[in-house]
Amino acid sequence: MPSFQTRLKITGLKPGNPPETVMDTAVEALRSRHHVESHQLELAGGVPQLNLRFLVEPTEYNGENSAARESAAVMRDAVERVALTGSLSVLRRNRGRWAPV
């Protein structure tokens, strides 16, 4: 199964939402569409960033990439209910390397 990764910068919390809600929301939204392999919070240039790895059902290359981008957008929409977001990137694992899709 093709492996993908999303990276979403978090620039702030919306009032009334504890920090752990952000990751929980992201994982729940992505898990509703795909198998989530792992998730972690990192600091990228001093800005919190959610990193989630997930698997997409194999079809054809461009279709898999489209499904991954669409799912990342759904995840971002869900997270934006509880937090302020920055840039979003989607990467695909090819021969041991992550490449943007």
C-alpha positions in Angstrom: 0.0 0.0 0.0 1.3 3.5 -0.8 2.5 5.4 2.2 1.9 9.1 2.6 2.7 11.8 5.1 1.0 15.1 5.9 2.7 18.0 7.6 0.5 20.7 9.0 1.8 23.7 10.8 -0.2 24.9 13.8 0.0 28.6 14.6 -2.4 28.8 17.5 -5.3 27.3 19.4 -8.8 28.5 19.2 -10.3 29.4 22.6 -11.5 26.6 24.8 -9.5 23.9 23.1 -6.6 22.1 25.0 -3.5 21.4 23.0 -4.1 17.6 22.8 -7.4 18.2 21.0 -5.4 19.3 17.9 -3.7 16.0 17.3 -6.7 14.0 18.4 -8.8 15.9 15.8 -6.2 15.4 13.1 -5.9 11.6 13.7 -9.7 11.1 13.9 -10.3 13.0 10.6 -7.6 11.1 8.7 -8.5 7.7 10.3 -12.0 8.1 9.0 -10.6 7.7 5.5 -7.3 5.7 5.8 -5.2 3.6 8.1 -3.0 6.0 10.1 0.5 4.5 10.7 1.9 7.1 13.0 1.5 10.6 14.3 3.7 13.0 16.1 4.2 16.7 16.9 7.5 18.3 15.9 8.8 21.9 16.0 9.7 23.1 12.6 11.5 26.5 12.8 10.0 27.0 16.2 6.4 26.4 14.9 4.5 23.3 16.0 3.9 20.9 13.1 1.6 17.8 13.0 3.2 14.9 11.1 0.8 12.0 10.2 1.7 9.0 8.2 -1.1 7.0 6.5 -1.7 4.4 3.9 -3.9 4.8 0.8 -5.6 1.9 -0.9 -3.7 1.0 -4.1 -5.3 2.0 -7.4 -3.3 4.0 -9.9 -0.5 6.4 -9.1 -2.3 9.7 -9.8 -5.5 8.5 -8.1 -3.6 7.6 -5.0 -1.9 11.0 -4.9 -5.3 12.7 -5.4 -6.8 10.6 -2.6 -3.9 11.6 -0.3 -4.2 15.3 -1.1 -8.0 15.2 -0.6 -7.7 13.4 2.8 -5.1 15.9 3.9 -7.5 18.8 3.1 -10.2 17.0 5.0 -7.9 16.7 8.0 -6.9 20.3 7.8 -10.6 21.4 7.7 -11.2 19.4 10.9 -8.2 20.8 12.7 -9.2 24.4 11.7 -12.3 24.0 14.0 -9.9 23.8 17.0 -6.7 25.5 15.9 -5.2 28.1 13.6 -3.2 26.4 10.8 -0.3 27.3 8.5 1.1 25.5 5.6 0.1 22.0 4.7 2.2 19.6 2.7 1.6 16.0 1.4 4.5 13.7 0.7 4.6 10.2 -0.8 7.2 7.6 0.1 9.1 6.4 -3.0 12.1 4.1 -2.7 12.8 5.1 0.9 12.5 8.9 0.3 9.6 11.3 0.9 8.7 13.4 -2.1 6.0 16.1 -2.4 2.8 15.1 -4.4 
